[in-house]
């Protein structure tokens, strides 16, 4: 049975993005009469309310010619207006829960967390507990009792990784840091490398997959690659072979865009679904022999790594406070590491 990584409602709201904020750009006409910024945006953003727009302005999520403004600011002719908007659905307050967190780095602006596989990043409709953000809310309240429960979930998370993908995640602790990080994700200046174990012997040592990623037209919980670009959103994944094991290949994937399930969908698209990916056909023997001994070997590997073999290994970006380029790297988790080592031994003894 296929289960979603996040709820259906959450995925619909995110519009196939890993990033949890969208960017809208408007340019005023030359003859634009002075007009309050909140009213101007209400007439242009579908479903927007004055309260939400004013909240976005208050949180420096609305920029005019690159600078934040106040709600009573009046737009004029030939100005560029950029709006960063939260695409997650309205939520109940995050309930702090004592969930263990592997915090790799923390300062007054950001937190870097190494997320284990199996942990949902943030709550959605019908799924308000047991998530990484519930744990972060608890952690921050232990550090500072004055922190509101609404601050982090609403303004701290700028991207996510799938429930059953492990690896590095950055959260903003201030509104300024959130806006700065969101812009880096939009501009594709964040360096992210993933390690994946894929079925088959990948033919080329390195390559690039360019194909839109969109929701499957029949099965809404799945995503599909659309190379003609007539559905979904543009998506680019660069890959490089790290090690070959004959029937599976260890690859490094670099995201140029961040769409939901992008690596998983793109690797399936080129004929190499990720090892034990139950969404995209990797949870059965895709390549190999017909011998019972081999079948048992693969089943043992599935038991060791009971999820798609995908890990967000590195994360690099410009620090929103210092302006310096910073870089983080995490070790492969034990489940992936053990499976990779089993394949190494299998190749040596075959």
C-alpha positions in Angstrom: 0.0 0.0 0.0 1.4 3.4 -1.0 1.4 6.1 1.7 2.1 9.8 1.2 5.2 11.4 2.6 3.0 14.3 3.7 -0.8 14.7 3.6 -2.6 15.2 0.3 -3.7 18.6 1.3 -0.2 19.7 2.1 1.1 18.4 -1.3 -1.7 20.2 -3.1 -0.8 23.5 -1.4 2.9 23.1 -2.1 2.3 22.7 -5.9 5.1 20.1 -6.4 7.8 22.1 -4.6 10.3 21.1 -2.0 10.5 24.8 -1.1 7.7 26.0 1.1 7.6 29.5 -0.1 6.7 30.9 -3.5 7.8 34.1 -5.1 5.7 36.5 -7.1 7.1 39.4 -9.0 5.0 42.4 -10.2 6.1 45.5 -12.1 4.0 48.6 -12.0 3.2 50.5 -15.1 4.8 53.8 -15.9 1.6 55.7 -15.3 0.7 54.0 -12.0 -1.0 56.4 -9.6 0.2 56.2 -6.0 -1.7 53.3 -4.4 -1.4 51.6 -1.0 0.7 48.4 -1.3 -1.7 46.2 0.5 -4.6 47.2 -1.7 -2.5 46.9 -4.8 -1.5 43.3 -4.0 -5.1 42.3 -3.0 -6.2 43.1 -6.5 -3.4 40.9 -8.0 -3.0 37.8 -5.7 -5.8 35.3 -6.0 -7.4 34.4 -2.7 -5.3 37.0 -0.8 -6.8 38.8 2.2 -5.8 42.2 3.5 -4.8 40.6 6.9 -2.4 38.1 5.2 -0.9 40.7 3.0 -0.3 43.0 6.0 1.2 40.1 7.9 3.5 39.4 5.0 4.5 43.1 4.9 5.1 43.1 8.6 7.4 40.1 8.3 9.5 41.7 5.5 8.1 39.3 2.9 7.1 42.1 0.6 9.9 44.0 -1.1 9.7 47.1 -3.4 12.8 47.6 -5.5 14.6 45.2 -3.2 13.7 46.8 0.1 11.0 45.9 2.7 8.1 48.4 3.1 5.4 49.4 5.6 1.6 48.7 5.1 0.9 52.3 4.3 3.6 52.4 1.6 2.2 53.7 -1.8 3.5 52.1 -5.0 4.2 54.3 -7.9 5.2 53.9 -11.5 8.1 51.6 -12.7 8.6 49.7 -9.5 9.3 46.0 -8.9 7.3 44.3 -6.2 8.5 40.9 -4.9 6.2 38.9 -2.6 7.3 35.8 -0.8 4.2 33.8 0.2 3.9 30.7 2.5 2.3 27.9 0.5 1.6 25.6 3.4 -2.1 25.4 4.5 -3.3 27.3 7.6 -2.4 25.2 10.6 -3.3 24.8 14.2 -0.7 25.9 16.6 2.3 23.6 16.6 2.2 21.5 19.8 5.7 21.2 21.3 6.7 17.6 21.7 9.9 16.1 23.1 11.2 14.5 19.9 15.0 13.9 19.7 16.7 16.2 17.2 20.2 15.8 15.7 21.2 19.5 15.6 24.4 19.8 13.5 24.7 23.6 13.9 22.9 26.4 15.6 23.3 30.2 16.1 21.0 33.1 16.6 19.9 33.0 12.9 19.6 29.4 11.8 19.5 25.7 12.8 20.9 22.8 10.7 19.2 19.5 11.5 20.2 16.0 10.3 16.7 14.4 9.8 16.4 10.7 10.2 14.3 8.7 7.7 10.7 8.1 8.8 10.2 11.6 10.3 7.7 13.9 8.7 9.1 17.5 8.5 6.0 19.5 9.4 2.3 19.1 10.2 -0.5 19.1 7.6 -4.2 18.6 7.6 -5.0 15.7 9.9 -1.4 15.3 10.9 -0.5 17.7 13.7 1.9 15.7 15.8 5.1 13.7 15.8 6.8 15.9 13.2 10.2 17.5 13.1 8.7 20.9 13.7 6.9 19.6 16.8 10.3 18.7 18.1 11.8 22.0 17.1 9.0 23.9 18.9 9.7 22.0 22.1 13.5 22.5 21.8 13.2 26.3 21.2 10.7 26.7 24.1 13.2 25.0 26.4 15.8 27.5 25.3 13.5 30.6 25.4 10.1 30.4 27.0 9.0 33.6 25.3 9.1 32.1 21.8 5.6 31.8 20.4 4.6 28.4 19.1 3.5 30.0 15.8 6.8 31.7 15.0 8.8 28.7 13.8 6.2 26.7 11.7 5.0 29.9 10.0 8.4 31.5 9.3 11.2 29.1 10.0 10.9 26.4 7.3 11.9 27.3 3.8 12.4 23.8 2.3 11.7 20.1 3.3 12.8 16.6 2.5 10.6 13.6 2.1 9.5 11.6 5.2 11.6 8.6 4.2 14.6 10.5 3.0 17.3 11.3 5.5 19.7 14.2 5.7 20.3 17.9 6.2 17.7 20.6 6.6 18.0 24.3 7.4 15.6 26.3 9.4 15.5 30.0 10.0 15.1 31.4 13.5 14.3 35.0 12.5 12.1 36.5 9.9 15.1 38.2 8.2 17.0 34.9 8.0 13.9 33.2 6.6 13.5 35.8 3.8 17.2 35.6 3.0 17.2 31.8 2.8 14.0 31.7 0.8 15.6 34.0 -1.8 18.6 31.7 -2.1 16.4 28.7 -2.8 14.4 30.7 -5.4 17.6 31.8 -7.1 19.0 28.3 -7.1 22.2 29.4 -5.2 21.9 26.8 -2.5 24.3 23.8 -2.9 22.6 20.5 -2.2 24.1 17.1 -2.9 22.2 13.8 -2.3 23.6 10.3 -2.3 21.3 7.6 -3.8 21.5 3.9 -4.5 19.7 3.3 -7.8 18.8 0.1 -9.6 20.7 -0.9 -12.7 24.1 -0.1 -14.1 23.9 3.6 -15.0 25.4 3.9 -18.4 27.0 7.3 -18.3 29.4 8.4 -15.6 27.6 11.6 -15.3 24.7 13.4 -16.8 21.7 15.7 -16.4 18.0 14.9 -16.4 15.8 17.7 -17.6 12.1 16.9 -17.4 9.1 18.6 -15.8 7.8 17.0 -12.6 4.1 17.0 -12.0 1.4 15.0 -10.3 0.4 11.8 -12.0 -2.8 12.4 -13.8 -4.4 9.2 -12.5 -2.8 8.6 -9.1 -2.6 11.9 -7.2 -0.1 10.6 -4.6 2.5 9.9 -7.3 4.6 12.3 -9.4 5.7 11.8 -13.0 8.4 13.1 -15.3 7.0 15.0 -18.3 9.9 15.5 -20.8 7.8 17.6 -23.2 7.1 20.1 -20.5 3.3 20.1 -21.0 2.5 19.3 -17.4 4.1 20.0 -14.0 7.0 22.3 -13.3 10.5 22.5 -14.8 13.0 20.3 -13.0 16.8 19.7 -13.4 18.9 17.1 -11.7 22.6 16.5 -12.3 24.0 13.1 -11.4 27.5 11.5 -11.2 28.3 7.8 -10.7 30.3 7.2 -7.5 30.5 3.4 -7.4 29.2 0.6 -9.5 27.9 -2.8 -8.2 26.6 -4.3 -11.4 22.9 -4.5 -10.6 22.8 -1.3 -8.6 24.8 2.0 -8.8 25.7 4.5 -6.1 25.2 8.0 -7.5 25.5 11.6 -6.4 22.6 13.9 -7.3 22.8 17.7 -7.4 19.5 19.6 -7.4 19.2 22.6 -9.6 15.5 22.9 -8.8 13.5 21.6 -5.9 10.4 19.7 -6.8 8.6 17.1 -4.7 10.2 13.7 -5.2 12.4 15.2 -8.0 15.4 12.8 -7.7 13.1 9.8 -7.3 11.0 10.7 -10.3 14.0 11.7 -12.5 16.0 8.5 -11.7 12.9 6.4 -12.5 12.5 8.4 -15.7 16.0 7.4 -17.0 15.3 3.7 -16.0 17.0 3.6 -12.6 14.5 3.8 -9.8 15.9 4.2 -6.3 16.6 1.1 -4.3 13.6 0.1 -2.2 11.5 3.1 -3.4 7.9 1.8 -2.9 6.4 4.8 -4.7 8.3 4.4 -8.0 9.0 0.7 -8.4 12.2 0.3 -6.6 10.9 -2.1 -3.9 11.2 -5.2 -6.1 14.0 -6.8 -8.0 14.6 -4.5 -11.1 18.0 -5.9 -12.2 19.8 -9.1 -11.4 19.6 -12.9 -11.6 16.7 -15.3 -11.2 18.5 -17.4 -8.6 16.8 -17.8 -5.2 20.1 -16.9 -3.4 20.1 -13.5 -5.1 16.5 -12.9 -4.3 17.2 -13.6 -0.7 20.2 -11.2 -0.8 18.0 -8.4 -2.1 15.3 -9.1 0.4 17.8 -8.9 3.2 19.0 -5.5 1.8 15.4 -4.3 1.8 15.1 -5.3 5.5 18.2 -3.4 6.3 17.1 -0.2 4.5 13.2 -0.3 4.6 12.9 3.0 2.6 14.2 4.6 -0.5 18.0 4.8 -0.4 18.3 8.5 -0.6 20.2 10.8 1.7 20.6 14.6 1.7 24.4 14.6 2.3 25.5 18.2 1.9 24.0 21.7 2.3 25.8 25.0 1.4 24.5 28.5 1.3 25.3 32.1 2.3 24.7 32.7 6.0 21.9 35.2 6.3 23.5 37.0 9.2 27.3 37.1 8.4 27.1 36.9 4.6 29.7 34.2 4.6 29.4 31.0 2.5 28.9 28.0 4.9 28.8 24.3 4.2 27.6 21.2 6.1 28.1 17.5 5.4 26.5 14.5 7.0 27.5 10.9 7.1 25.4 8.2 5.5 22.9 6.8 8.0 23.6 3.2 9.1 20.8 1.6 7.0 22.2 3.0 3.7 25.8 2.4 4.8 25.1 -1.2 5.6 23.3 -1.9 2.4 26.1 -0.3 0.3 28.6 -2.4 2.1 26.6 -5.6 1.4 26.6 -4.8 -2.3 30.4 -4.2 -2.2 30.9 -7.7 -0.6 28.4 -9.2 -3.1 30.4 -7.8 -6.0 33.7 -9.0 -4.6 32.5 -12.6 -4.0 30.3 -13.0 -7.1 
